[in-house]
Structure formats: structure tokens, C-alpha cells
């Protein structure tokens, strides 16, 4: 009987994710950015699911959805479970959203049973960085890092973060009320892996023990524009040829160091004509690794090689650091408890590093945090073909229920508010 009920719940989780994917800024595809009108539809739908469970629902000043399922004997500390509600353009239905919907499903599966701690479901208003070019606006509010500088950042239409908050009907002067309660016990996040590892291993769930550090830079190679048909090859200062040589080096360096990821994801050449030698090329570099030392050393090497290429080719180069995010270890106690819960579901626990950033790395600044991956079939994410397997969702629900029971009976878990 329990298997049938859990299977029905997994189907409902998937149905709900697809339902939320229909709330979009674009017709025919999913795009939902920070405090765009479809975000309000998400909030309304989540409220409709949570309020019948006895949860107290609110939207905080950063636009985060907050739903608190009370403890057995209030007042009591709380455990946060959630993920983000925003998406990339042309998104799939599960990145971020699945973690919020699973959190609600866990409360539904309690069937009215109260725990010694409250469970707060959090749907972060922004994680992807699409609208303002700056990620984690929602979770930064919870750790008190939605500061004046970030509030002044503007989107492509010139609207600031502060103005976006006000236009959504929220009060930016009340951002302090979005911050974590002092008695917060921790934060849990279920998320699709967004990669092929679990799929290749034929495993439903993964236990994340660290989130990789990330460096993001812009490079500009400068040469000299000239006619493509009349300028001999040995007289050229071709910025695009120099950039292309360096891109190959990025790939070779990343392939030579275990666990290092190096990506040039964007390139722009000027003047951008087929018959004109490029005078300037702008491109991005993204480098990730679970070791900050390895990552930083690789970035320094790639900067050095960019300058060497430029000098040899009669070019100049300039780099600008956009992001330097340190690696974040997940809480060892919670990771151990998740492993136990995964075993209880009949799965083999597999520890892994997340190459992608997640809200858990922001919450980890203030409270014990942990991240649980679900297999991504085919490793496809940030695309409409993104999917989840029903049996993996079932395993995730089972894992979450086992984990809640383990934490409810753990004296060590209740000592952890000292970090808040």
C-alpha cells in the first residue's frame, strides 16, 4: 500500500513541476526571471498547495516564497528545505523547482504528523542570475547579503533590483525580515544533478559533499583591423586568431588536471565582418574545481598564457575578474545523515562534487547545509528536454522522510543552532 501511495505522490510531484513550468514570460517556452509577473503565479500555486497543510505562508521582501509547517510544540527551531523558482531562458521543468515541490511533498507525506522542529519550505526568487547578471539574489537575502550595492544593480531595461522589489509590491526597507531566524537548524536542498554522472552509474540519488569553487573572467584581445584579402598572413595582428589559440589551451589545461572544468562560453569579435581581420575579441572564461588552490593556480596559468600569446602575435590582452567563488563544503553531519537515509531507500550512496553553484552554498555561510542530487536522464539540463525519472522522485521522497525522522530523533542535530 505504501509503495502505491508513494508512486502516486511521485507522479504528482512531476505534474506539479510541469504546472509551474507553464508560468512563463515567453509563449511556448519557460523563462521566469526575478520578480517577473509569472513569479506571482508560482507563489499563488505554492500557497494553494501549502495552506491546506496548516502552513503559514508569506512572501518576504526579496520575493522569496516562505511556507512554515509548525512544530509539534511551538515555539521551536526550524529546518529549511527548498530551492529556487527562477529559470534560465528556454528552460526545463525541474531545475530548482523540483526541490521546492519535493519539500511540499515531504510535508504532505507526514500526513499531519508534527516534528520536534518546524519545517520551512523556501522557494528562492532568484538563483540563475539571468535578469541582473548577478546570481543568488534570493538566498543572499536570507544571509544578510542583499546590500545597497546589489540593490543598485540594473537589468537590461535600466530597472534596479530595489525598483524591481518595489514594483512587485514589496518593501525593500523590510529586507532584514527575510534573514534567517536565529534558531535555524539547517538547510536541505534537493536538486537535479544537471550532469551525467548518476545516469552513467545508474544511481537514483547522489550525496553532495562539496560545491566546486568558481572563477569567472572576461578577456579582451586587441589587435589591428585590416583587409582580409590584401594583408599578408605574416603582417597581421589578428585578435581572433590569438583568442582561438588561447581557447585551445583552455581546453588542454582543463583536460590535464583531474576534476578541473574550463569553459569559454561566449565570444564576440569586432568589427565582425567576413572580409575584415578582427581588431578586438571579447570572451569569457569559467573555471571550476573542488580545490580552490587548483582552481586559482589554473586561472593564473591561463592568464599568463594569454599574455604570452598576445606578445608573440603582436597583440595586447586585458582580463577582468567577474566572480571568484570559493569552494563550499557541505555540513559533514548532514552529509552523513543523508547517506544513512539513502541506504534506507535501498540505494547505494554515492558522494560527489557539484560543479554547478546552488543556493546551498550561500546558506552554508550561516547554517549547516546539505545538497541531495537526483539523477538527470541523459545529463540534459537548462533545456526543455530536461527530465526526471518517476522512480528517482520516489526514492527522493523516501530519502527525505527517512532523513526527517533521523534528524527528529538526533540530539546532535538540535545543538547546531550555535552556528546560526
For each residue, the residues with C-beta under 8 A, 3 or more apart:
1: 4 5
2: 5 6
3: 6 7
4: 1 7 8
5: 1 2 8 9
6: 2 3 9 10 109 394 397 398
7: 3 4 10 11 390 394
8: 4 5 11 12
9: 5 6 12 13 105 108 109 394 397
10: 6 7 13 14 390 391 393 394 397
11: 7 8 14 15 390
12: 8 9 15 16 105
13: 9 10 16 17 98 101 102 105 393 397
14: 10 11 17 18 388 390 393
15: 11 12 18 19
16: 12 13 19 20 49 101 104
17: 13 14 20 21 93 94 97 98 101 388
18: 14 15 21 22 93
19: 15 16 22 45
20: 16 17 23 42 45 85 93 97 101
21: 17 18 24 30 91 92 93 97
22: 18 19 30
23: 20 32 38 39 41 42 45
24: 21 27 29 30 31 32 38
25: 31 32 33 36 37 38
26: 29 30 31 89 90
27: 24
28:
29: 24 26 89 90 91 384
30: 21 22 24 26 87 90 91 92 93 384
31: 24 25 26 87 88 89 90 91 130
32: 23 24 25 36 38 39 42 85 86 87 91
33: 25 36 86 87 126 128 130 131
34: 39 63 86 125 126 130 131 132 137 138 161 164
35: 39 63 125 126 164 165 167 168 170
36: 25 32 33 39 131
37: 25 40 41
38: 23 24 25 32 41 42
39: 23 32 34 35 36 42 43 63 85 86 125 168
40: 37 43 44 168
41: 23 37 38 44 45
42: 20 23 32 38 39 45 46 65 85 123
43: 39 40 46 47 59 65 123
44: 40 41 47 48
45: 19 20 23 41 42 48 49
46: 42 43 49 50 57 65 67 100 104 121 123
47: 43 44 50 51 57 65 67
48: 44 45 51
49: 16 45 46 52 53 104
50: 46 47 53 55 57 67 69 104 107 121
51: 47 48 54 55 57
52: 49
53: 49 50 69 104 107 108
54: 51 69 70 112
55: 50 51 67 68 69 70 107 121
56: 67 68 70
57: 46 47 50 51 65 66 67 68
58: 66
59: 43 63 64 65 66 170
60: 63 64 66 141 170 174 177 178
61: 141 165 170 171 172 173 174 175 177 178
62: 125 137 138 140 141 146 165 170 175 178
63: 34 35 39 59 60 125 126 138 165 168 170
64: 59 60 122 123 124 125 138 141 142 178
65: 42 43 46 47 57 59 85 100 121 122 123 125
66: 57 58 59 60 120 121 122
67: 46 47 50 55 56 57 104 120 121
68: 55 56 57 78 118 119 120 121
69: 50 53 54 55 107 110 114 118 119 120 121
70: 54 55 56 74 76 114 118
71: 74 75 76 77 78 114 115 116 117 118
72: 76 114 115 116
73: 76 116
74: 70 71 118
75: 71
76: 70 71 72 73 116 117 118 183
77: 71 117 118 181 183 184 185 414 417
78: 68 71 117 118 119 120 181 183 184 185
79: 117 118 119 120 184 185 186 187 188 404 407
80: 119 120 121 122 180 184 186 187 188 363 367
81: 99 102 103 106 119 120 121 122 187 188 189 190 400
82: 99 100 103 120 121 122 123 124 187 189 359
83: 96 97 98 99 100 103 122 123 124 127 189 190 191 358 359
84: 96 97 99 100 123 124 125 126 127 128 138 139 359
85: 20 32 39 42 65 96 97 100 123 124 125
86: 32 33 34 39 96 124 125 126 127 128 130 138
87: 30 31 32 33 91 95 96 97 128 130
88: 31 91 95 128 130 382
89: 26 29 31 130
90: 26 29 30 31 383 384
91: 21 29 30 31 32 87 88 95 382 383 384 386
92: 21 30 95 380 381 382 383 384 385 386 387
93: 17 18 20 21 30 97 386
94: 17 97 98 192 386 387 388
95: 87 88 91 92 98 191 192 194 381 382 386
96: 83 84 85 86 87 99 100 124 127 128 191
97: 17 20 21 83 84 85 87 93 94 100 101
98: 13 17 83 94 95 101 102 190 191 192 374 388 393
99: 81 82 83 84 96 102 103 189 190 191
100: 46 65 82 83 84 85 96 97 103 104 121 122 123
101: 13 16 17 20 97 98 104 105
102: 13 81 98 99 105 106 190 393 396 397 400
103: 81 82 83 99 100 106 107 119 121 122 190
104: 16 46 49 50 53 67 100 101 107 108 121
105: 9 12 13 101 102 108 109 397
106: 81 102 103 109 110 119 397 400 401 404
107: 50 53 55 69 103 104 110 119 121
108: 9 53 104 105 111
109: 6 9 105 106 397 401
110: 69 106 107 113 114 115 401 404
111: 108
112: 54
113: 110
114: 69 70 71 72 110
115: 71 72 110 118 119 404 408
116: 71 72 73 76 408 414
117: 71 76 77 78 79 185 407 408 414
118: 68 69 70 71 74 76 77 78 79 115
119: 68 69 78 79 80 81 103 106 107 115 404
120: 66 67 68 69 78 79 80 81 82
121: 46 50 55 65 66 67 68 69 80 81 82 100 103 104 107
122: 64 65 66 80 81 82 83 100 103 142 187
123: 42 43 46 64 65 82 83 84 85 100
124: 64 82 83 84 85 86 96 127 136 138 139 359
125: 34 35 39 62 63 64 65 84 85 86 137 138
126: 33 34 35 63 84 86 129 131 132 135 136 137 138
127: 83 84 86 96 124 135 136 137 138 139 358 359
128: 33 84 86 87 88 96 135
129: 126 132 133 134 135 136
130: 31 33 34 86 87 88 89
131: 33 34 36 126 155 164
132: 34 126 129 137 153 154 155 161
133: 129 153
134: 129 137 150 153
135: 126 127 128 129 357
136: 124 126 127 129 139 140 357 359 362
137: 34 62 125 126 127 132 134 140 141 146 150 161
138: 34 62 63 64 84 86 124 125 126 127 141 142 359
139: 84 124 127 136 142 143 359 362 363
140: 62 136 137 143 145 146 150 362
141: 60 61 62 64 137 138 144 145 146 175 178 179
142: 64 122 138 139 178 179 180 362 363 366
143: 139 140 179 180 362 363 365 366
144: 141 176 179 366
145: 140 141 150 362 365
146: 62 137 140 141 150 151 161 175 178
147: 150 151
148: 151 152
149: 152 153
150: 134 137 140 145 146 147 153 161
151: 146 147 148 160 161 162 165 172
152: 148 149 160 161 162
153: 132 133 134 149 150 160 161
154: 132 158 159 160 161
155: 131 132 158 159 160 164
156:
157:
158: 154 155
159: 154 155 163 164 167
160: 151 152 153 154 155 163 164
161: 34 132 137 146 150 151 152 153 154 164 165
162: 151 152 165 166 172
163: 159 160 166 167
164: 34 35 131 155 159 160 161 167 168
165: 35 61 62 63 151 161 162 168 170 171 172
166: 162 163 169 170 171 172
167: 35 159 163 164
168: 35 39 40 63 164 165
169: 166
170: 35 59 60 61 62 63 165 166 174
171: 61 165 166 174
172: 61 151 162 165 166 175
173: 61
174: 60 61 170 171 177 178
175: 61 62 141 146 172 178 179
176: 144 179
177: 60 61 174
178: 60 61 62 64 141 142 146 174 175
179: 141 142 143 144 175 176
180: 80 142 143 184 363 366 367 420
181: 77 78 184 420
182: 417 420
183: 76 77 78 417 420
184: 77 78 79 80 180 181 187 366 367 417 420
185: 77 78 79 117 367 368 407 413 414 416 417
186: 79 80 331 334 367 368 369 370 413 416
187: 79 80 81 82 122 184 359 360 363 364 367 368 369 370
188: 79 80 81 334 369 370 371 372 400 403
189: 81 82 83 99 358 359 360 369 370 371 372
190: 81 83 98 99 102 103 372 374 396 400
191: 83 95 96 98 99 194 358 371 372 373 374
192: 94 95 98 373 374 375 376 381 386 388
193: 196 197 198 199 206 373 374 375 376 379 381
194: 95 191 356 376 379 381 382
195: 198 355 356 376 379 381
196: 193 199 200 376 378 379
197: 193 200 201 206 352 379
198: 193 195 201 203 204 205 206 350 352 373 374 375 376
199: 193 196 202 375 376 377 378 379
200: 196 197
201: 197 198 350
202: 199
203: 198 206 347 348 350 375
204: 198 345 347 374 375 389 391 392 395 396
205: 198 342 345 347 349 350 372 373 374 375 392 395 396 399
206: 193 197 198 203 350 351 352 372 373 374 375
207: 335 338 339 342 349 350 351 352 372 373
208: 211 330 335 351 352 353 354 360 370 371 372 373
209: 329 330 335 351 352 353
210: 290 327 328 329 330 353 354
211: 208 327 328 330 353 354 356 357 358 360 361 371
212: 261 288 289 290 295 327 353 354 355 356
213: 288 289 290 291 292 295 325 326 327 328
214: 286 287 288 295 323 324 325 357
215: 285 286 287 288 295 296 299 321 323 324 325
216: 284 285 286 287 321 322 323 324
217: 284 285 299 303 319 320 321 322
218: 282 283 284 285 319 320 322
219: 243 246 282 283 284 285 306 317 318 319 320
220: 280 281 282 317 318 319
221: 239 240 242 243 246 280 281 283 306 310 315 316 317
222: 239 279 280 315 316 317 318
223: 236 237 238 239 240 242 277 278 279 280 313 314 315
224: 236 237 277 279
225: 271 276 277 278 279
226: 230 231 236 276 277
227: 230 231 275 276 277
228: 231 274 275 276 277
229: 275
230: 226 227
231: 226 227 228 235 236 277
232: 235 236
233: 236
234:
235: 231 232
236: 223 224 226 231 232 233 241 277
237: 223 224 277 313 314 315
238: 223 241 242 277 278 313
239: 221 222 223 242 243 269 278 279 280 281 315
240: 221 223 243 244 269 277 278 281
241: 236 238 244 245 278 313
242: 221 223 238 239 245 246 281 309 310 313 315 317
243: 219 221 239 240 246 247 267 269 281 283
244: 240 241 247 248
245: 241 242 248 249 309 313
246: 219 221 242 243 249 250 302 305 306 309
247: 243 244 250 251 264 267 283
248: 244 245 251 252
249: 245 246 252 253 302 305 309
250: 246 247 253 254 262 263 264 285 302
251: 247 248 254 255 262
252: 248 249 255 256
253: 249 250 256 257 260 262 298 301 302
254: 250 251 257 260 261 262 263 287 298
255: 251 252
256: 252 253 260
257: 253 254 260 289 294 298
258:
259: 289 290 291 294 353
260: 253 254 256 257 287 288 289 294 295 298
261: 212 254 286 287 288 289 355
262: 250 251 253 254 285 286 287 298 302
263: 250 254 285 286 287
264: 247 250 267 283 284 285 286
265: 284 286
266: 283 284
267: 243 247 264 281 282 283 284
268: 272 281 282 283
269: 239 240 243 272 278 280 281
270: 278 279 280 281
271: 225 276 278 279
272: 268 269 276 278
273: 276
274: 228
275: 227 228 229
276: 225 226 227 228 271 272 273
277: 223 224 225 226 227 228 231 236 237 238 240
278: 223 225 238 239 240 241 269 270 271 272 281
279: 222 223 224 225 239 270 271
280: 220 221 222 223 239 269 270
281: 220 221 239 240 242 243 267 268 269 270 278
282: 218 219 220 267 268
283: 218 219 221 243 247 264 266 267 268
284: 216 217 218 219 264 265 266 267
285: 215 216 217 218 219 250 262 263 264 299 302
286: 214 215 216 261 262 263 264 265
287: 214 215 216 254 260 261 262 263 295 298 299 302
288: 212 213 214 215 260 261 295 355
289: 212 213 257 259 260 261 292 294 295 298 327
290: 210 212 213 259 327 353
291: 213 259 294 295 327
292: 213 289 295 296 326 327
293: 296 297
294: 257 259 260 289 291 297 298
295: 212 213 214 215 260 287 288 289 291 292 298 299 327
296: 215 292 293 299 300
297: 293 294 300 301
298: 253 254 257 260 262 287 289 294 295 301 302
299: 215 217 285 287 295 296 302 303
300: 296 297 303 304
301: 253 297 298 304 305
302: 246 249 250 253 262 285 287 298 299 305 306
303: 217 299 300 306 307 319
304: 300 301 307 308
305: 246 249 301 302 308 309
306: 219 221 246 302 303 309 310 317 319
307: 303 304 310 311 317
308: 304 305 311 312
309: 242 245 246 249 305 306 312 313 315 317
310: 221 242 306 307 313 315 316 317
311: 307 308 315
312: 308 309
313: 223 237 238 241 242 245 309 310
314: 223 237
315: 221 222 223 237 239 242 309 310 311
316: 221 222 310
317: 219 220 221 222 242 306 307 309 310
318: 219 220 222
319: 217 218 219 220 303 306
320: 217 218 219
321: 215 216 217 324
322: 216 217 218
323: 214 215 216
324: 214 215 216 321
325: 213 214 215 357 361
326: 213 292
327: 210 211 212 213 289 290 291 292 295
328: 210 211 213 360 361 364
329: 209 210 332 364
330: 208 209 210 211 334 335 360 364 369 370 371
331: 186 334 335 364 368 369 370
332: 329 335 336
333: 336 337 368 412 413 416
334: 186 188 330 331 337 338 368 369 370
335: 207 208 209 330 331 332 338 339 351 370
336: 332 333 339 340
337: 333 334 340 341 403 406 407 410 413
338: 207 334 335 341 342 349 370 372 399 403
339: 207 335 336 342 343 349 351
340: 336 337 343 344 402 406
341: 337 338 344 345 399 400 402 403 406
342: 205 207 338 339 345 347 348 349 399
343: 339 340 346 347 348 349
344: 340 341 398 399 402
345: 204 205 341 342 395 398 399 402
346: 343 395
347: 203 204 205 342 343 395 399
348: 203 342 343
349: 205 207 338 339 342 343
350: 198 201 203 205 206 207
351: 206 207 208 209 335 339
352: 197 198 206 207 208 209 373
353: 208 209 210 211 212 259 290
354: 208 210 211 212 357 358 371 373
355: 195 212 261 288
356: 194 195 211 212
357: 135 136 211 214 325 354 361
358: 83 127 189 191 211 354 361 371
359: 82 83 84 124 127 136 138 139 187 189 362 363
360: 187 189 208 211 328 330 363 364 369 370 371
361: 211 325 328 357 358 364 369
362: 136 139 140 142 143 145 359 365
363: 80 139 142 143 180 187 359 360 366 367 369
364: 187 328 329 330 331 360 361 367 368 369
365: 143 145 362
366: 142 143 144 180 184 363 419 420
367: 80 180 184 185 186 187 363 364 416 419 420
368: 185 186 187 331 333 334 364 416 419
369: 186 187 188 189 330 331 334 360 361 363 364
370: 186 187 188 189 208 330 331 334 335 338 360
371: 188 189 191 208 211 330 354 358 360
372: 188 189 190 191 205 206 207 208 338 396 399 400
373: 191 192 193 198 205 206 207 208 352 354
374: 98 190 191 192 193 198 204 205 206 388 392 393 395 396
375: 192 193 198 199 203 204 205 206 388 389 392
376: 192 193 194 195 196 198 199 379 380 381 386 387 388
377: 199 380 387 388 389
378: 196 199 385 387
379: 193 194 195 196 197 199 376
380: 92 376 377 383 385 386 387
381: 92 95 192 193 194 195 376 386
382: 88 91 92 95 194 386
383: 90 91 92 380 386
384: 29 30 90 91 92
385: 92 378 380
386: 91 92 93 94 95 192 376 380 381 382 383
387: 92 94 376 377 378 380
388: 14 17 94 98 192 374 375 376 377 392 393
389: 204 375 377 392 393
390: 7 10 11 14 393 394
391: 10 204 394 395
392: 204 205 374 375 388 389 395 396
393: 10 13 14 98 102 374 388 389 390 396 397
394: 6 7 9 10 390 391 397 398
395: 204 205 345 346 347 374 391 392 398 399
396: 102 190 204 205 372 374 392 393 399 400
397: 6 9 10 13 102 105 106 109 393 394 400 401
398: 6 344 345 394 395 401 402
399: 205 338 341 342 344 345 347 372 395 396 402 403
400: 81 102 106 188 190 341 372 396 397 403 404
401: 106 109 110 397 398 404 405
402: 340 341 344 345 398 399 405 406
403: 188 337 338 341 399 400 406 407
404: 79 106 110 115 119 400 401 407 408
405: 401 402 408 409
406: 337 340 341 402 403 409 410
407: 79 117 185 337 403 404 410 413
408: 115 116 117 404 405
409: 405 406
410: 337 406 407 413 414
411: 414 415
412: 333 415 416
413: 185 186 333 337 407 410 416
414: 77 116 117 185 410 411 417
415: 411 412 418
416: 185 186 333 367 368 412 413 419
417: 77 182 183 184 185 414 420
418: 415
419: 366 367 368 416
420: 180 181 182 183 184 366 367 417
